[in-house]
C-alpha cells in the first residue's frame, strides 16, 4: 500500500479571497514504512502573505521571489501523488487550496490523481472527542518527538503526521507484518510439531468483550477499514 502524507503552507486562509499555496510537501510510506522518497517545493505566489500566516510558518515573500510558480511544478507533483492514498491533517483545507491552484490552470482536482483522501483530523476527533487534536497535541499524546517544530513547515509537518498516523493505527501493524512474512520452512514446522500439540486458550467473558470494544474503536478510527474485521467479521455484529 502506497500512502502519501501531505501538507501545504499558504499566504492566508481562503483561496476564494485570492490566497495561494507557497509550500507543498509530501512524503511516501509503503506498507507502513517511511521511504526516502518525497516531494517538496516552495512557490512564488505573486501576491502578499498575510501577517498572521507569516507568523505561523515564517516564510517571507522575499524568500519566495526566485522560487517556481505552481504551473512549473504541477506535473511533477501530480506524478508523485498518482495512485497513492493521500493522508492529510485537516484535509479540506489543503485539498481546497490545491484544487484551486489546479483549477486556475484548467486541471482536475487532486482526487482525480490519487486513490483517495484520509483526513487525520477527523480520525483524531472520533478517537479523542472533546480534546485538542492539532498536530502538536497528537504528537504529545502518541509520544512523537516534535521538539524541532518551532514554526509550521510543510515537510516537517508531513513527516510528523506520518509518525502520528502510524501510531494512531498501530493496532493493524502487527497483522500487516505477519501477512507479509514468508511461510516458515518445512524444517521449522517439523521442529514445532515434535514439541507436541500447542494448548490454545480461547478468550472469554470480560476479555472477549474488551477485545470487541477495542476492535470497534479501531474500525471507527480507520474509517471502516480495520483488517481484523475484514478477516473475522464485524465486531459490532457480535
Number of C-alpha atoms within 10 A of each C-alpha: 10 16 26 28 28 28 28 25 26 24 25 19 16 13 18 10 8 12 21 26 22 26 23 23 23 28 27 25 22 12 13 20 14 16 11 8 11 19 16 15 18 22 24 19 22 13 11 12 18 14 12 12 17 18 12 13 17 15 21 17 18 9 11 17 13 11 15 15 18 24 13 11 13 15 10 12 18 14 12 19 25 18 18 21 21 25 23 26 24 17 19 12 15 19 20 16 23 20 16 22 21 17 12 12 11 9 13 14 17 21 16 12 16 19 15 14 19 18 15 23 17 18 20 20 15 14 17 13 11 8 11 12 20 14 19 18 14 23 20 12 13 14 12 16 13 16 8 7 12 10 14 18 19 23 23 18 24 25 20 20 25 24 20 23 21 16 17 20 15 13 16 17 14 10 12 13 11 10 9 10 8 7 10 8 8 8 9 10 11 10 10 11 11 8 8 8 8 8 6 6 6 7 11 10 7 9 10 12 14 13 13 17 13 13 20 18 14 23 21 14 21 18 13 14 13 20 18 16 16 12 8 8 11 16 17 11 6 7
